[in-house]
Amino acid sequence: MPNEVIQQKTQSEQLTQVIATKLARAVFAGFEAMFAEFLNITLGAQSRFEQCQWQQVQQMMKLRLQVYEGQVSKVSNAVKIIAYSEVDDPALWLLAKQIYGEMVQNHENQPIAHTFFNSTFGAIWDSRKIRNVHLFVLKARYRLGPRPFDSLVSRISLKDGFDEAVSSLIKRHVFRVGYANFDDDVVLLQRTLIAGAKHQCPQVYQLLTLNDGYIEYANSLFFRNKACYIIGRCIAKNGDNMPFAIALLNTERGLEIDAVMMGADQLSLLFGFARTYFMVDTDQPARYIDYLSVLMPHKQRFELFNAIGFIKHAKTEFYRYKVDTTRSSPSDDKYVIAPGTPGMVMLVFTTPCSDYVYKVIKDRFNAPKTATKKQVMAKYDYVKQADRVGRLVDTHEFRYLAFDLSRFSDELLQTMQQQIGDSLVISGNAIILRHVYVERKMTPLNLYIKQCDERKLEQVMNDYGKAIKELAGANIFPGDMLMKNFGVTRWGRVVFYDYDEICPLTDCNFRELPQTDDALDELNSDSYFDIADNDIFPSQFNVFFSANEAAFAFFNHHHHDIFTATMWQDIQRAINNGQLFDVYPYKQSWRFSQMRKSQP
């Protein structure tokens, strides 16, 4: 080969190396900027809690959700300038990925840094075929194993007694606001923790009463809505432990301990998929997930990343979970249409063994639906930004998500091609969906009431009404309140999951049906009065129960006010006056105020 050609090739390789290095540095700078902005918003959580700035809490949560995408957009623009004519070169991106991987190899939050690179690459390549070789996703070296979390926690010995340790636990967390009744709250907390240990962890209880062990707690507080949480566990000397979460409220009287949740199951409710995200003051979020995984071993990592606000990396972790569970599940665990009444807007499928459903917007909507795909997507984005108050299931939005073709029957494939053909690509042994939402699987409410006894029917109808009211208090109107659009979690909690008609409550005009002296008016197919697009008539909500009289009887007994315009108008008035309604992620019976009422 002539020397001139060799020299030219060498210069070309050198230039590629220079561009790839700049590209990697730009992505890394964007990641650091994203993390700094995310952390700066989070650092203000305690001050907002202390000052009772509840409207600011809501605004900052929405602002923080925009940080990641904003930085990805900025970096994408910078990369296009840096690489310009080479920006579409796969080899350049492969080299940039290698350089970036070396840059973040020992980074404290390497997993999140990897995801940021993936997001930038995806934003630039968009609809073009993206190969896993260009992403930090499936290879074992991209998955960090559990790491020590000693630097994130502190421990209090029980040598001076359990009561003294609990008191010290609360005192170690300092605020600008004092406690309204510190001694009484701490005494009740001590009793409740001991009772919880006795009921849930007898071995822990025995050793705690002997003052043999310690209390461990996370150094960072967890803030969400109007509450602050101390997270930790009681650990006996033999290693047995009981996780806990202590809820603090800032009231007109001062700080109060409102409740304590104990055991992994109760903590799972606090970190549930229908709640908004925590603000946690830490620059080590990936390591905090290692700690939370110990407290809640049945929670998947993507659920915990999601819970503390790192929703993009949660998607990366979910994709790994999806691939792993597909590989390990039986070959006859095929995809099927999800149980429940088929929707007019979405095609929903799942597998019998899966805990999740996949929802794809149909190419065309059945009457009377008139929305567009773009409008439906806007509704789902609205929910992502909203305070879900434990009543709206969270969604993960994916583009170009691949599935194993062999797990789809010919019948299901035919249905998908008919209903979502525009979003469907078959490539080799894979089905690729151009756009899909992933949600937690639940039992549709209309199916649940057919298989439950009378006691559970009353409980779930009562919770159905509570769900509607709590959503209203969060300025959310479900639109279509048919029971088929609500699901029941494994805890028996009612959650809404059909968002194509959802809207702010304050956009609605709630009215009573006008009275008429002519009975023929009510039989006329045309309305005998004017109706605007946003007019809502609560007295007609009883049609949602037309198929089940027993369910309606229980619902009407507990929530008859839902059928009146007055209730909705009162909530609207409160919202317009700046009121944020209190919603607790734990049972009323767990609240200390309720415990005191029941004491002799």
N, C-alpha and C positions, 0 to 999 in steps of 0.2 A: 504494500500500500504506500503510495507516495507520501513523503513527509508533509506536504502541504495539506493533504486530506486528513492525516493524523492530527496535525496542529489545529485544523478547523474543527474536527470532532472534539478535541480537548477543550477548545474555547467554548463550544456549544454546551458541553457538559458542565464547565465552570459556570456559565451563565445560568443554566438550569439550577445548579446548586445555590447560587446567589439568590435567584428568585424564590426558590422553595424555602430557603432560610428566612427571607423577609416575610413570606406568606405565613410561615409557622409563627414567627415573632408577632405578626399582626394579630393572629388568632389568640395567641397567649396574652397579649396586651388587652385584647377585648375581654377575655375571660377574667382577668384580674380586675378590670374596670367594672364588669358586671357584678363580680362578687363584692367589691367594695361598695357599690351603690346599693346592692341587696342588703349588705350588713349595716350600712348607715341608716337605712329605713328601719331595720330591725332594732338597732340600738336605742331608738326613741320609744320603744314599746313601754318600758317601765315608767318613763316620764308621763306618757299619755295615760297610763293606768293610774298613776298617783294624782293626776289632775282631773281625772274623770272626763277626759276628752273623747267621748265615745264616738262622736261623728268623725273625728280625726282618725280614730282607730279604723273605721270603715274605709275612709279615703286612702289611708296609707297601705292598707291591705290591697286595695285595687291598684294603687301605684306600684307596689312591689311586684305584682303579677305582670306588669308591663316591662320590667327592667330587663329580663332575659331576652325577649324578642327584640327590644330596642337595641341592645348591644349587638345581637346577631346581625341586625340590619346594618348598623354602623360598620362592623367588621367586614361584612360582605361587600359593602361599597369600597372600603379601603383595599380589600384583596383584589377587586376588579381593576382598580387603578394600578396596583403593584404588579399584577400578572398580565394585564390587559390581553394581548394576543394569545398568551399561553394559558389563560384561565380555564380553557376547556380541555387541557391536556391531562389525561388520566395519569400519565407517568409523573407529571409535576406534582400532582396531588398525593401520589403514593410516596414520593420522596418527602414532601412537606409533612405528611403524616408520620413518617419515620423520624424526622428531625423534631417535630412537636412531641412525639412520644418520649424522646430522650430528654427534652426540656422539662417535662412534667413527671418524669419517672419517679422522683422522690418527693413530689409535691404532696402536701398534707391531704389535699382534696383531689387527688388524681382522678378518681372516677368521674367527678363532676366536670373536671377539665376535659376529659375525653369526650364527654357528651357535648360540650360546647364546640369542640372541633367538628363532631358529627353534624351538629345543627348548622354550622357555618357552611360546611360542604353541601348539605342538603338544600340550604337556601339558595346557593348559587347554581347547583345542578338541577334543582326543581323537579320537573317531570321526566328528565332523562334517566335512563337506567342507572341505578346506584348499586354498586357491588359492595358486599361486605368487606372486601379486601381494602376498600378506601375508608372503612369505619372502624372505630374502637368498640366492638360489640361482643362477639361470641367467643373469641379465643380465650383460653384459660388465663393467659397472662394479663388480660384486661379486667379480670375479676379479682379484686382484693379479698383475701380471707379476713376473718375477724382479727382485729388488732387490739392491743391493750388500751383500756380507757381510764387507767388510774388517774391521769392528769385532769379528767373531766369530772371526777367525783371526789367527795370528802366523806369521812367516816367519823362517827361519834361512838365511843365505847360505852357499853352499858355498865361499866364497873361502878359508877355512882348511882345506878338505878335507872330503870326504864323511863320513869316519869321525868327525871332530870334530863335524860337524853332527848326526849321529845320536846321539852321546853327549850333546850339548847338548839335543837333543829330549827325551831321557829325564830328564835332570837338571832341566829346567824344570817338570816335574810333581812337586810335593812332597807327601810323605805323612808321617804320624806313624811309619810303619814303614820300616825300612831294607831294602835289597836283600840277598839272601842271597849273591849272587855277581855284583855289578854288572858288573865288567869282562868276565867271560866271556860274560855274557848280551848285552852291547852288541856285542862282537866278532861273535858269532853273528848278531845282528840286522843288523849292517852287511853281512856276507857274504850273508845271505839276501835282503836288499833289492837288493843288486847283482845277485845271480843271478836274482831275479825280474824285474828291469828288463831284463836281458839276454835273458831268455826271452820276456817279454811285450811290451816296448817298447824295441826296439833303439836307436831314436833317443834315448830318454831315457837309456839305458845309456851310449851314447857320450859324451853331454854330462856325465853324472854323473861318469864316470871322468876327465873333464877339469876337474872341479870348476866347471862352468859351469851355474849354476842355483841352486835353493834348495829347502828343505823347508818346506812349509806344513802347519800343523796346527790343528785346532779347539781353541779355548781351553777349552772344556768337555769334561770326561771323560764317557764313556758307561759307565754301570754296569748290569749285569744279572746276576742270580743271584750266583755267587761270583767273577765276573770284572769287571775294569775295562778299558776300551779307549781307546787313543789313536787318534783318527781324523785322517787327513790325506792328503797326496799329495807325491810327489817331482816337482818341476817343472823341466824343462829351460828354458834361456833362450829357446828358440824357441816355448815354450808347450806342447809335448808334456808329458804328465804320466802318472803311475802312482799311483792311489789306494792307500792301505794302511790297515789296522787292526791295531794292536799289542795283543795280549792280555796283561794282567798278572794274576797270581794272588797271593793272600796266603796263603802256606803256613806250616807250622810252622817253617820255616827263615828265613822273611822273604819279602819281595816277590821274585817271579821273572817274567821275561819268558817266557811260555809258548809263544807262536806269533805269527806275523805273516801276515795275509791280504793279498794283493796283487792289484790289478786289479778292475775293476767287477764281474766275475762272482763272484769270491770274496767281495767285500763284500756282494753280493746274498744270498749264503748266510747271512751274519751277520745281515742285516736281513730274513730270510725270514718267510713268512706263518705258519709253524708255531712260531715262537718267541714267548716272552713279551716284554713291553715294556721298553725301556730307561728308565733314569732319567738325565736330562740336565740338569745345573745351568745353566739359562738362562732369562732372562725374555724371550727373543726366539725362541721355538720356530718361529714361522712363517718367520722369516728363516733359521733353521737348515735348514729344508726346502729353501730355495733353494740352500744350500751342498751338502747331501747329494744334491740332484738333479744337481749338476755332477759329483760323484764317481760316481754311479750313474745315468747318463742314461736307462737303460732302465726304471728303477723309476718307477711312477706316483706322483704326489704323495700320493694317499690311502694308498698303501702305506707311505710314509715318515712321514706324520702318525701312522699307526697304530703304527708301530714305536717312536715315542718317547712313546706313551701317550695321544695326543689322538684317541681312538677315535671320539668323536662327530663331530668335524670331519672325520675320515677318511670318515665316511659321507656328509657333504655333498660332499666331493671325489669320492667314488665315484659319487654320483648324477650329477654333472656329466660324469664320464667315461662313464657309461652312456648318457646322452643324446647326447653328442658322438659316441661310437662307433656308436650306432644310426643317427644321421643320416648318418654317413660310410660306413657299410657298404653293400654291394650290396643291392638290394631283394629279391633271392632268398635272402638270408641269413636263413632262417626259423627260428623256434623249433622244437625237436624234443625228444623225450624223451632225456635224457642217456644216453650209452653205458654199458652195464653191466647187471647183474641188477636189475630193478625191486625197490625196497624195499617192505616191508610197512607202513611208517610214513610215509614221505615220497614225494611225487611230485617228481621232479627233472627240470628241463628246462634247455636251453641253446641256443645257436646254434653251428653248425660253426665260425664265425670267432671266437667268444668265448673268452676265457680264464677265464670264470666260469660257475658253475652256480647255479640258483635252486631252493631246496628249500622245499616247502610241506607242512605237516603234513596228512595225509589226514583226511577227516571221520570215517572209521571204519577201524580197523586189522584186517588179516587175522590169523586165528589162526596161531600161538599167542600173538601179542602181546596183552597185557592192560593196557598202560599207557594213561593218559589224555593228552589234548593238554597239559594243565597240567603233568603229570609230564615229558613230553618237553621242554617249554620249560624246565623246571627243570634238566634234564640239560644243555641247551645253555648255560644261565647258569652252571652249575657249571664247564663247560669254560672259559668266558670268564674265570673267576676263578682257574683252575688254572695251575700252571707247565706249559706245554705241551711243554717239553723238545725242541722241534723235531719232535714226533711227532703233534701234534694240529693239524689245520688250523683257523685262526682263522675266525670267522664274523662277518658283519655282519647284524644283525637290523633289518628294516625293517617299518614299518606303512604301509599304503596306498601301495604302490609301483606306479607306472603303467607300462604297456607298450603298444607300438604294436599295436593289434588286427590290422592288416593282415599282420603277420608270424607269425600263428598260423594253421595249417591248420584246416579244419573238423574233421578227425579228432582233432587235438590238443585243440581246444576241447571236443569232446565228451568226451574222456577227462578233461579238467580239470573239467568240470561234474559228471561222475560221481564223481570221487575227491576233489575239493577245492572242491565247490560252495559250501560255507559260507564259504570264504575268498575267493570270486571275485565281482567286480562288473564288469559291462560297462557303460561309460558313454560314449556317442558312439563315437569312434574309438579308445577306450582300454580296456585290461583293467586293472583295479585289483585288486591282491592285498592283502587286509586284513593279512596277516602272512606274511612270507617271510624265509628266511635266504639269504645270498649267500656262496658259498665259491669258492675257487680251483679251477679244473678240473684234474683229474689223470686219468691212465690207471688204471682199476680194476685191482688186482693180478691178479685172476683172468683178465682179458683180456691183461694184459702178459705173463704167463708163456706164453701161447699163441703169441706172436709174437716171442719173444726166443730167441737162441741159447743153447747150453749154458753158456757162460761167464757171460753175463748172468743166466741162470737161477740159477746158484749165488750170484752176487753179490746178487741181489734176495732170495733166500730167506735168506741170511745176514742181510741188513738187516731183513728181516721179523722175524726172531727178535730182533735188537737192538732194534727198535722196541717189541716186546712187553715186553722186559726194562727198557728205559729208562722206559716208561710205568709199569711196576710200581715202579721205583725212585722215581718221582714220586708214589707212592700212588694210581695210577690203574689200574683193571682195565677193559679194554674191554668185557667181557661177551660179546658175540658176535664171536669172532675169525675168522670166515670171511673168506677172501681178498677177497671182493666188497666188504667193508667197509673195505678199505685201498686207498690209491691210491699211484701211483708218480709222483714229480715229474720234471721235465725233467732233474734232476740224478741220477736213479736212486735217490732216497731214498724210503723207504716211510713213509707218513703215514696215520694213522687218521682217518676222517671220519664215522662212523656212531655217534651218541652216545646213542641211545634206551635202551641197556642199560648205559651206563657208570656206574661207581660207585667209591668209595674202595676201594683194595685191602684196607685193614684192616677193611672191613665183611664180607669174604668168609671163609669157613671152608674151607680147602683140605684135602682128604682123599684118601687112597688108597682104592681100591675094596676093601671087605671081602672076604675070601676065603671060599669055601664048598666043602664037600666034596661037595655034591650038584650035579652038572652040570645037572640040570633047573632048578635055581634061576635059572641065567643065561639060560635060554631062556624063563622065565616073563615074561609081559607086565607083570606087577606086580613092583615092586622087592622083593627079599628082605631089605631092610634099610631103616631109617628115613632119610629125606632131608629136611633143613630147606631153607627157601627160599634161604638163602645158602651152601649146600654146593656146592663146586666140586670136580670130579674131574679133575685134569690128565691122568691116563692116558687119558682119552677124547678129548683134544684132537686125536688123530690123525685123527678123522673130518673135520677141516677140509681134509685132503689126499686124501680118498678118490678124487677124480677125477684126480689127477696123481701117479703113483708117483715120477717123477723129481724133482718138486718136494719131495715128502716126504723122499726120500733125502738131498737136500742140506740140508734144514732139520734133519733128525734128526742129520746128521753134525756140524753146527755148534751145535745147540741142543737136544740130547736131554734136557737137564736140565729143560726147560720141561714135559716130560711127567711130572715127579715133583712130589709135594706138598711135598717138602723144600725145593726151590728157592724156592717161593712163601712158605713159612712162614719161611724165613731172611730174605727181604726184609721181610716183615711185622714180624719181630722187630727188625730194624735200624731201620725207620721208627718203631716204638713207642719205641725207645731214643733217638730224636731225630736219627738220622743222615740227612743229605741227600746223595744220591748225586751224584757228579760226572758231568756231561754236557757235552761240548764241542761248540760249533757249527762245528767244523772237523775235518778229518781227523786221525787220530792221527799220520800221517806228517808233518804240518806242525808238530807239537809239538817244541820245542827238545830236550826230554828224549829223544825218539825219534831226533832228528838226531844227538845226541851218541853214542848207542849204535851208530849206523851209521858213525861216523867211524873211520878206521883208527887 
